[in-house]
Amino acid sequence: MKKTIDINLGGLLFHLDEDAYAQLSNYLEALRRHLAATEGREEVLSDIEARIAEIFTQRMAGTRQVVSTDDVQAAMNTLGQPKDFAGEPAEEPAAASATEAPRRRLYRDPEEQMIGGVCSGFASYFDVDVVIVRILFVVLGLFTGFGVVLYIILWAATPEAVTPAERLAMQGKPATFENIRQTVEEEFKSVEARLKDKENHRKVRRAARSIGDVISSILTGFARFLGGLFLMLAFFVGSAILVAVFGTGITIDGSSISVTELMGVFLPAGFGPIYFWTATVLVLMGPLVAMVLLALRLLFRQHGAVHRGVMGAALMLSIVGIALMGVLGIRVASEFREEATVVHVETLPQGVTEWKLGMVSSPIEGGAELRFNDEDTDETSWILTDEGVFFDGVKLDVRPTFREQASLEWTAEAQGGSLRSARERADAVRFQVRTDSTGVIRADDLLVYPRSDRFRDQNVRLVLYLPVGHRVYLDPTTVPYLDDVANTEDIWDGEMGGKIWLMTEQGLAEFK
């Protein structure tokens, strides 16, 4: 019967018989004497103990509870004897290669990390250049998005190589005494080099302090200038919102219109200007408060917990505003879901073969006008009156027909949340066309729809159908309203006005 001794090795509890304990104690003492003049001696011994504990755990594998002399001898053979390192580093013990081949393990490498050390750990495990691994993750992240998810998963699942033994296992090297000692010494040299670099940097900073003071003064003045600029910008944006909400209105391309009237053109029922401006102010609250706080910090160096609390509250209000805007956007988009058309047929005089098509200005008294100009000098405008909304969404076209008589049709189009609401809006569109017995056709340049319908892409398409042999003179007033009129000359719409056109079997051709 042998007495057992409990020891703590590498953070684990082991039971050793008396002979094994004596053998292990002598071995660790020999290692301690050998490392007497080595930097990082305690760290080397700690890693050696952790390696021995790993070997004991592997050998017993849950089948035994007491460490024997054979187990200690196996650990000594794996790590090597101190006498082997008296001069030049000896080769790894033969027993180690015979009993335990070095096994490469996957760790995150904190020494070469850029983010989490995953790429550098993979590079060590597969023995490839770390740049190749990083490029692979970047490509996967940019083109598939999978690289980012994979990196996060590996970051969470892969342990970090902290001890020298773990870094050796990451490189596929055996965790022998000499390898562990060399790794620790290299780490200490690296730390010394970094400390020496810091001392050099400290000398450079002291030498450049006077120049830094001058630059700091310049930057401080520039920061204060930026602070004043941010404060003025925040004041300007806030004032613009107040004027738009409570003032007379806004001006677009020389036309003035109140915010209430402008919102009445587009906002759906139940979402008035108050809702829109409340959401707008809340959305802008975060950026405006951020500009003010940044200005105060740059001007007066004021910051602290109160400022952070105010900024957090402003950001929360901005999030609420974004949510309100999202609800409004969804509601508006839902009212453009379906499209409907209503066709109206105009009576034309019989026996006429020559036509004149022109546009006339709609007589409108009063009302607020909103006008937008595009790059082609075409104009889109709304005129808001008590009678309704007048809109210039009129398009003209000339097409062939196999009938013997010419015909004239205009189609009202509109959109809505349902087919029924879209048809109701299209049916509510009013548009006037006047003809006489000589073949003169005059169409209004504006359509009109009820203000309560809001703008839901209401428009009118006026089409003149001509039999072969009929002619039409397109008045210059029609040019802004012609919509891709097909002709055999392949002439642009803008060049078709002021000319007579003959309907042939091949299509519309210029009559000369």
C-alpha positions in Angstrom: 0.0 0.0 0.0 1.3 3.4 -1.0 0.4 6.8 0.4 -1.1 9.3 -2.1 -0.4 13.0 -2.2 -2.8 15.6 -3.6 -1.3 18.5 -5.6 -2.6 21.3 -7.7 -1.1 21.3 -11.1 -2.1 23.8 -13.8 -5.3 24.6 -11.9 -6.3 20.9 -11.7 -6.2 18.6 -8.7 -4.2 15.3 -9.1 -3.6 12.3 -6.7 0.1 11.1 -6.9 1.6 8.1 -5.2 4.7 8.8 -3.1 7.2 7.8 -5.8 5.5 9.7 -8.5 5.4 12.8 -6.3 9.1 12.6 -5.4 10.0 12.1 -9.1 7.9 15.0 -10.2 9.1 17.3 -7.5 12.8 16.5 -8.4 12.0 17.2 -12.1 10.3 20.6 -11.4 13.1 21.6 -9.1 15.7 20.7 -11.7 13.8 22.8 -14.2 13.6 25.7 -11.7 17.4 25.6 -11.2 18.0 25.5 -14.9 15.8 28.6 -15.4 17.4 30.5 -12.6 18.9 33.1 -15.0 16.0 33.1 -17.5 13.7 36.0 -17.9 10.1 35.0 -17.3 11.1 31.9 -15.3 7.8 31.8 -13.4 5.7 32.0 -16.6 7.8 29.2 -18.1 7.3 27.0 -15.1 3.6 27.8 -15.0 3.2 26.7 -18.7 5.3 23.6 -18.0 3.0 22.6 -15.2 0.0 23.2 -17.4 1.5 21.0 -20.0 2.2 18.2 -17.5 -1.3 18.4 -16.2 -2.6 18.0 -19.8 -0.4 14.9 -20.3 -1.6 13.4 -17.0 -5.2 14.0 -18.0 -4.7 12.4 -21.4 -2.9 9.3 -20.0 -5.5 8.6 -17.3 -8.5 9.4 -19.5 -10.9 8.8 -16.7 -9.8 5.2 -16.2 -7.5 5.9 -13.2 -7.4 8.4 -10.4 -3.8 8.1 -9.2 -0.8 9.3 -11.2 2.0 6.8 -11.3 5.7 7.0 -11.9 5.1 5.9 -15.5 2.9 8.9 -16.1 5.5 11.2 -14.7 8.2 9.6 -16.8 6.0 10.0 -19.9 5.7 13.7 -19.2 9.4 14.0 -18.6 10.1 12.2 -21.9 7.7 14.5 -23.8 9.1 17.8 -22.3 12.8 16.8 -22.1 15.4 16.7 -19.3 17.1 19.9 -18.1 20.5 18.4 -18.9 19.5 18.3 -22.6 19.5 22.1 -22.7 22.8 22.9 -21.0 24.4 24.1 -24.3 22.7 24.4 -27.7 19.1 23.4 -27.9 18.9 19.7 -28.3 16.6 17.9 -30.7 13.2 16.8 -29.3 13.3 13.6 -27.3 12.8 10.5 -29.3 10.3 9.3 -26.8 8.1 12.3 -27.5 7.9 11.6 -31.2 7.3 7.9 -30.5 4.5 8.4 -28.1 2.9 11.7 -29.1 3.0 13.3 -32.5 2.6 17.1 -32.4 -1.0 17.9 -33.2 -1.9 21.3 -34.7 -4.9 23.0 -32.9 -7.0 25.9 -34.0 -6.8 29.0 -31.8 -7.3 32.8 -32.3 -4.0 34.5 -32.5 -4.0 37.7 -30.4 -0.4 38.6 -31.4 -1.2 39.1 -35.1 -4.9 40.1 -34.8 -6.5 43.0 -36.6 -10.0 42.4 -35.2 -10.4 39.2 -33.3 -7.4 37.1 -34.4 -9.6 34.6 -36.4 -7.7 35.1 -39.7 -4.3 34.9 -38.1 -5.3 31.7 -36.2 -6.5 30.1 -39.4 -3.3 31.1 -41.2 -1.3 29.4 -38.5 -3.5 26.3 -38.5 -3.3 25.8 -42.3 0.2 27.2 -42.6 -0.6 29.9 -45.2 -0.1 33.6 -45.4 -2.5 35.5 -43.2 -3.1 38.0 -46.0 -4.7 35.3 -48.2 -7.1 34.3 -45.4 -8.1 38.0 -44.8 -8.7 38.6 -48.4 -10.9 35.5 -48.5 -13.1 36.7 -45.6 -13.3 40.2 -47.2 -14.5 38.8 -50.5 -17.1 36.5 -48.8 -18.3 39.5 -46.7 -18.6 41.9 -49.6 -20.2 39.6 -52.2 -22.2 37.2 -50.1 -22.4 38.6 -46.6 -21.6 35.1 -45.3 -18.0 36.1 -44.4 -19.2 38.5 -41.7 -21.5 35.9 -40.1 -18.8 33.2 -40.4 -16.2 35.5 -38.8 -18.5 36.3 -35.8 -19.3 32.6 -35.3 -15.7 31.6 -35.4 -14.7 34.5 -33.1 -17.2 33.3 -30.5 -16.4 29.6 -30.9 -12.6 29.6 -31.2 -10.5 29.9 -28.1 -7.7 32.4 -27.9 -4.1 31.2 -27.7 -3.1 32.7 -24.4 -0.3 30.5 -23.0 2.9 29.7 -24.8 1.8 26.0 -24.9 -1.4 27.0 -26.7 0.6 29.2 -29.2 2.9 26.3 -29.9 -0.1 23.9 -30.5 -1.5 26.5 -32.8 1.7 26.4 -34.9 1.9 22.6 -34.8 5.0 22.5 -32.6 5.4 20.1 -29.6 4.9 21.9 -26.2 8.4 20.8 -25.0 10.4 22.5 -22.3 12.8 24.2 -24.8 10.0 25.4 -27.1 8.0 26.9 -24.2 11.2 28.6 -22.9 12.1 30.0 -26.3 8.5 31.3 -26.8 8.5 33.1 -23.4 11.9 34.6 -24.0 10.7 35.9 -27.4 7.7 37.4 -25.8 9.8 39.2 -23.2 12.1 40.5 -25.9 9.1 41.8 -27.8 7.8 43.6 -24.7 11.3 45.1 -24.1 11.4 46.3 -27.7 7.9 47.9 -27.3 8.9 49.6 -24.1 12.1 50.9 -25.8 10.0 52.2 -28.7 7.7 54.0 -26.2 10.7 55.6 -24.5 11.9 56.8 -27.9 8.4 58.1 -28.7 8.4 59.9 -25.4 11.6 61.7 -26.3 10.2 62.7 -29.7 7.0 64.0 -28.1 9.0 66.1 -25.6 11.1 67.5 -28.5 8.0 68.3 -30.5 6.0 69.7 -27.6 6.6 73.3 -28.5 5.5 72.7 -32.1 2.5 70.8 -30.8 1.5 73.7 -28.6 1.4 76.0 -31.7 -0.6 73.4 -33.7 -2.9 72.9 -30.8 -3.6 76.6 -30.6 -4.4 76.7 -34.3 -6.7 73.6 -34.0 -8.4 75.1 -31.0 -9.2 78.2 -32.9 -10.4 76.2 -35.9 -12.6 74.0 -33.6 -14.2 77.1 -32.2 -14.9 78.3 -35.7 -16.5 75.0 -36.5 -18.5 75.2 -33.3 -19.9 78.6 -34.2 -20.6 77.3 -37.7 -22.5 74.3 -36.4 -24.5 76.5 -34.0 -25.5 78.8 -36.9 -26.5 75.8 -39.0 -28.7 74.4 -36.3 -30.3 77.8 -35.8 -30.9 78.2 -39.5 -32.5 74.7 -39.9 -34.7 75.2 -36.8 -35.7 78.7 -38.1 -36.6 77.3 -41.5 -38.8 74.7 -40.0 -40.6 77.3 -37.8 -41.1 79.6 -40.8 -42.4 76.8 -42.9 -44.8 75.6 -40.2 -46.0 78.9 -38.8 -45.1 81.4 -41.5 -46.7 82.3 -44.8 -45.3 79.3 -46.6 -42.5 78.3 -48.9 -41.5 79.4 -52.4 -40.7 77.0 -55.2 -39.6 78.3 -58.6 -41.1 81.7 -57.8 -44.5 80.4 -56.7 -45.5 80.7 -53.1 -47.7 78.1 -51.4 -48.5 77.5 -47.8 -47.4 74.3 -46.1 -51.0 73.4 -45.3 -51.9 73.7 -49.0 -48.8 71.8 -50.1 -49.5 68.9 -47.7 -53.1 68.9 -48.9 -51.9 67.9 -52.4 -50.1 64.7 -51.3 -50.9 63.6 -47.8 -53.6 60.9 -47.4 -56.7 61.5 -45.5 -56.1 61.4 -41.7 -52.5 62.5 -42.0 -52.5 66.3 -41.9 -49.7 68.9 -41.8 -49.5 68.6 -38.0 -48.7 64.9 -38.3 -46.1 65.5 -41.0 -44.4 68.3 -39.2 -44.4 66.6 -35.9 -42.7 63.6 -37.5 -40.2 65.8 -39.3 -39.3 67.8 -36.2 -38.8 64.5 -34.3 -36.6 63.1 -37.0 -34.4 66.2 -37.1 -34.2 66.4 -33.3 -31.3 64.1 -33.0 -29.1 65.8 -35.7 -30.0 69.3 -34.5 -29.2 68.5 -30.8 -26.0 66.8 -31.9 -24.9 69.9 -33.8 -25.8 72.1 -30.8 -23.9 69.9 -28.3 -20.9 69.6 -30.6 -20.9 73.4 -31.0 -21.0 73.9 -27.2 -18.2 71.3 -26.8 -16.0 73.0 -29.5 -16.7 76.5 -28.3 -16.8 76.1 -24.5 -15.5 72.5 -23.9 -18.7 71.6 -22.2 -19.6 68.0 -22.1 -20.6 65.4 -19.5 -23.3 63.1 -18.3 -26.0 65.8 -18.8 -25.0 66.2 -22.4 -25.0 62.5 -23.0 -28.5 62.2 -21.4 -29.8 65.0 -23.6 -28.3 63.4 -26.7 -29.8 60.0 -25.8 -33.3 61.6 -25.4 -32.9 63.4 -28.7 -31.9 60.2 -30.5 -34.9 58.4 -29.0 -37.2 61.2 -30.3 -35.6 60.8 -33.7 -36.3 57.1 -33.7 -40.0 57.9 -32.9 -40.1 60.4 -35.8 -38.6 57.8 -38.2 -41.3 55.4 -37.1 -44.0 58.0 -37.7 -42.5 58.7 -41.1 -42.5 55.0 -41.9 -46.2 54.7 -41.1 -46.9 57.7 -43.3 -44.7 56.3 -46.1 -46.5 52.9 -46.0 -49.9 54.6 -46.1 -49.0 56.7 -49.1 -47.5 53.7 -50.9 -50.6 51.7 -50.2 -52.7 54.3 -52.1 -50.6 53.7 -55.3 -51.2 50.0 -55.3 -53.9 49.7 -58.0 -54.5 51.6 -61.2 -57.8 52.2 -63.1 -58.9 54.0 -66.3 -62.1 55.6 -67.5 -62.5 56.2 -71.3 -64.5 59.1 -72.6 -65.4 59.4 -76.3 -65.8 62.9 -77.9 -68.1 63.5 -80.9 -66.3 64.7 -84.1 -68.0 66.3 -87.2 -68.6 63.9 -90.1 -67.0 64.3 -93.5 -63.9 66.3 -92.3 -60.5 65.0 -93.4 -58.3 67.9 -92.3 -57.9 68.6 -88.6 -56.3 71.2 -86.4 -55.3 70.1 -82.9 -54.3 72.7 -80.3 -54.2 73.4 -76.6 -55.9 76.3 -74.8 -55.1 77.7 -71.3 -57.7 77.0 -68.7 -59.1 80.2 -67.2 -58.5 79.9 -63.5 -59.1 82.7 -61.0 -57.2 82.7 -57.7 -55.8 79.7 -56.1 -52.3 78.8 -54.9 -50.0 77.5 -57.5 -47.1 75.0 -57.1 -44.8 74.6 -60.0 -41.8 72.4 -60.7 -39.4 72.6 -63.7 -37.5 69.7 -65.0 -34.3 69.5 -67.1 -36.3 69.5 -70.4 -37.9 72.8 -69.5 -41.2 71.0 -69.2 -43.4 72.1 -66.4 -45.4 70.2 -63.8 -47.8 72.3 -61.8 -50.7 72.1 -59.4 -53.2 75.0 -58.9 -55.3 74.6 -55.7 -58.7 76.3 -55.8 -61.9 75.9 -53.9 -63.2 74.1 -57.1 -60.5 71.5 -57.0 -56.9 70.8 -58.0 -55.9 71.8 -61.5 -53.0 69.7 -62.8 -51.2 69.7 -66.2 -50.9 66.0 -66.5 -52.2 65.8 -70.0 -50.6 63.7 -72.8 -51.5 63.8 -76.5 -51.1 61.1 -79.2 -52.1 60.6 -82.8 -52.7 57.0 -83.9 -54.0 55.2 -87.1 -57.5 53.6 -87.3 -59.1 51.2 -89.7 -62.4 53.0 -89.4 -63.7 55.3 -92.1 -64.2 58.2 -89.7 -61.8 59.9 -87.3 -62.5 59.6 -83.6 -61.3 61.3 -80.5 -61.0 59.7 -77.0 -59.5 60.8 -73.7 -58.7 58.4 -71.0 -58.6 59.4 -67.3 -56.1 57.4 -65.2 -55.6 57.3 -61.4 -54.3 55.1 -58.7 -55.6 54.0 -55.3 -55.4 51.5 -52.5 -58.0 49.3 -54.2 -59.3 49.0 -57.8 -62.6 50.6 -56.7 -60.9 53.6 -55.1 -58.7 54.0 -58.2 -61.7 53.9 -60.5 -63.5 56.4 -58.4 -60.6 58.8 -58.6 -60.3 58.3 -62.4 -64.0 58.9 -62.8 -63.8 62.1 -60.8 -61.2 63.6 -63.2 -62.7 66.4 -65.4 -61.3 67.4 -68.7 -62.7 69.6 -71.5 -62.3 69.1 -75.3 -64.1 71.4 -77.8 -64.5 70.8 -81.5 -66.3 72.6 -84.4 -67.6 71.7 -87.8 -64.3 72.8 -89.5 -62.3 70.2 -87.8 -60.7 72.4 -85.2 -60.0 70.6 -81.9 -59.1 72.6 -78.8 -58.3 70.8 -75.5 -57.7 72.3 -72.1 -54.1 72.2 -70.9 -55.2 71.2 -67.4 -57.3 68.5 -65.9 -59.1 69.0 -62.6 -59.9 66.6 -59.7 -61.4 67.0 -56.2 -58.9 68.2 -53.5 -60.1 65.4 -51.2 -58.8 62.8 -53.7 -55.2 64.0 -53.2 -52.7 63.5 -56.0 -52.6 59.8 -56.9 -51.1 60.1 -60.3 -54.2 61.4 -62.0 -53.6 62.1 -65.7 -55.4 62.3 -69.0 -54.3 60.8 -72.3 -56.0 62.4 -75.4 -55.7 60.3 -78.5 -56.8 61.4 -82.1 -57.5 58.3 -84.3 -57.1 59.1 -88.0 -58.0 56.9 -91.0 -55.5 56.7 -93.9 -55.6 59.9 -96.0 -56.6 62.3 -93.1 -54.3 65.1 -92.2 -53.8 66.9 -88.9 -52.0 70.2 -88.1 -50.3 70.0 -84.7 -50.4 73.5 -83.2 -47.1 74.6 -81.5 -49.1 74.7 -78.2 -49.3 70.9 -78.3 -45.5 70.4 -78.2 -45.2 70.2 -74.3 -48.0 67.6 -74.3 -47.1 65.2 -77.1 -46.1 61.9 -75.7 -43.8 59.8 -78.0 -46.0 60.2 -81.1 -44.9 57.5 -83.7 -44.1 58.8 -87.2 -42.4 57.6 -90.3 -39.9 60.5 -90.1 -38.6 59.4 -86.7 -38.9 63.0 -85.6 -38.9 64.0 -81.9 -42.1 65.2 -80.3 -40.5 68.7 -79.8 -40.1 69.1 -83.6 -43.6 67.9 -84.6 -45.4 71.1 -83.6 -46.3 73.7 -86.3 -46.4 71.0 -89.1 -49.1 69.1 -91.0 -49.0 65.4 -90.7 -50.6 62.8 -93.1 -51.8 59.4 -92.0 -50.5 56.8 -94.4 -50.5 53.1 -94.4 -47.0 53.1 -93.0 -48.0 55.6 -90.3 -48.0 59.3 -89.6 -45.8 61.2 -92.2 -45.0 64.8 -92.6 -47.2 66.5 -95.3 -45.1 68.8 -97.5 
